[in-house]
């Protein structure tokens, strides 16, 4: 089905979602889903065929991507969830997912930050900046900042360097 479907079609997104979940052509399908979801959100586009969740950019889509990270410890996927931007409802959902990742998976967030300068800056912004995700919403998670300080102070931790860079 993947090979016979058109880019942007509901069939391609469905085939990629199933494939990535079961680890078949994981990288190709993961990158396709990220491209489709974030590109469509950024440009306000629609897939050729309207698709039900989790194939439209909404809360279920972000939850699906976050579940993929948790199941596969795919730090590139988490990196993309920090560095790619979204508007409207997508931005609010991504913000709460970032906060959850910083609270529940701080080591994974550090590993994602280590993948690029853009990742480092995005994690610094979300973890150490004065960001408010929603009206009356959260501030950067104090437990994430405490974790980063602890890693930066541990001379044996392999992520010490990235933790020190985050704190600069």
C-alpha positions in Angstrom: 0.0 0.0 0.0 2.9 2.4 0.8 4.5 2.0 -2.6 1.2 2.3 -4.5 -0.1 5.4 -2.7 0.3 9.1 -3.6 2.2 11.6 -1.5 -0.3 13.5 0.6 -3.1 11.0 0.3 -4.9 9.4 3.1 -3.8 6.0 2.0 -0.1 7.1 2.2 -0.5 8.6 5.7 -2.4 5.5 6.9 0.3 3.1 5.4 3.1 5.2 7.0 1.3 5.3 10.4 0.9 1.5 10.5 4.4 0.9 9.1 6.1 3.2 11.6 4.2 1.8 14.5 5.4 -1.7 13.6 8.9 -0.6 12.7 8.7 -1.3 9.0 10.6 1.3 7.0 10.6 3.3 10.3 12.9 6.2 9.3 11.3 6.8 5.9 7.7 6.7 7.3 8.5 8.7 10.4 10.1 11.4 8.3 7.1 11.4 5.9 4.6 11.8 8.8 6.6 14.6 10.3 6.8 16.3 6.9 3.1 16.0 6.2 1.8 16.9 9.6 4.1 20.0 10.2 4.1 21.2 6.6 0.3 21.1 6.4 -0.1 22.9 9.7 2.5 25.6 8.7 0.9 26.3 5.4 -2.7 25.7 6.4 -3.0 23.0 3.8 -5.1 19.9 3.7 -4.3 16.4 2.6 -5.9 15.5 -0.7 -8.5 13.5 1.2 -9.8 14.6 4.6 -8.6 12.1 7.1 -9.8 11.3 10.5 -7.4 11.5 13.5 -4.7 10.6 13.9 -4.0 11.7 10.3 -4.9 15.4 10.6 -2.8 17.8 12.7 -4.6 17.8 16.0 -4.2 16.5 19.5 -4.4 12.8 18.4 -1.6 13.4 15.9 0.8 14.8 18.5 -0.1 12.1 20.9 0.6 9.5 18.2 4.1 11.1 17.5 4.8 11.3 21.2 3.8 7.6 21.7 6.2 6.7 18.9 9.0 8.5 20.8 8.1 6.7 24.0 7.9 3.3 22.3 11.1 3.7 20.3 13.2 6.2 22.3 13.6 8.0 19.0 15.4 11.2 20.0 15.2 12.6 16.5 11.4 12.5 16.7 11.5 14.3 20.1 14.0 16.8 18.6 11.6 17.5 15.8 8.7 18.0 18.2 10.8 20.7 20.0 12.2 22.4 16.8 9.3 22.4 14.4 6.7 25.1 14.8 2.9 25.1 14.5 0.1 27.6 14.7 -3.2 27.6 16.6 -4.4 24.3 18.2 -1.2 22.5 17.0 1.0 25.0 18.9 -1.0 24.5 22.1 -0.8 20.7 21.9 2.9 20.7 21.0 3.5 23.0 24.0 1.9 20.7 26.5 3.7 17.7 24.9 7.1 19.5 25.3 6.3 20.2 29.0 5.3 16.6 29.6 8.5 15.4 27.9 10.6 17.7 30.1 8.9 16.5 33.2 8.8 12.8 32.4 11.7 12.2 30.0 14.3 14.8 30.9 17.2 12.6 29.8 15.5 12.1 26.4 15.1 15.8 26.1 18.8 16.3 26.8 19.6 13.7 24.1 17.3 15.5 21.7 19.0 18.8 22.4 22.4 17.3 21.7 21.4 16.5 18.1 21.8 20.0 16.7 22.3 23.6 17.6 18.7 24.3 16.7 17.6 21.5 19.1 19.8 23.0 21.8 18.3 26.4 21.4 14.8 25.1 21.3 15.2 23.1 24.5 16.9 26.1 26.1 14.0 28.3 25.1 11.3 25.9 26.4 13.2 24.7 29.5 15.0 27.8 30.6 13.1 30.7 28.9 10.2 32.7 30.2 7.7 31.0 28.0 4.0 30.8 28.9 2.3 28.1 26.9 -1.2 29.1 27.5 -3.0 32.0 29.1 -2.4 31.4 32.8 -0.4 28.3 31.9 2.8 26.7 33.0 6.2 28.2 33.3 9.3 26.2 32.3 9.3 23.1 34.5 11.5 23.5 37.6 12.1 19.8 37.8 13.7 19.8 34.3 16.0 22.7 35.3 17.0 20.9 38.5 17.7 17.7 36.5 19.9 19.6 34.0 21.8 21.2 36.9 22.4 17.8 38.4 23.6 16.3 35.1 25.9 19.3 34.6 27.5 18.7 38.0 28.1 15.0 37.4 31.6 14.6 35.9 30.8 11.0 34.9 27.6 11.7 33.1 28.0 11.5 29.3 25.4 14.3 28.8 27.3 16.7 31.1 28.5 18.8 28.2 25.1 19.4 26.7 23.7 20.1 30.2 26.4 22.7 30.8 25.6 24.3 27.4 21.9 24.5 28.2 22.6 26.4 31.4 24.8 29.1 29.7 
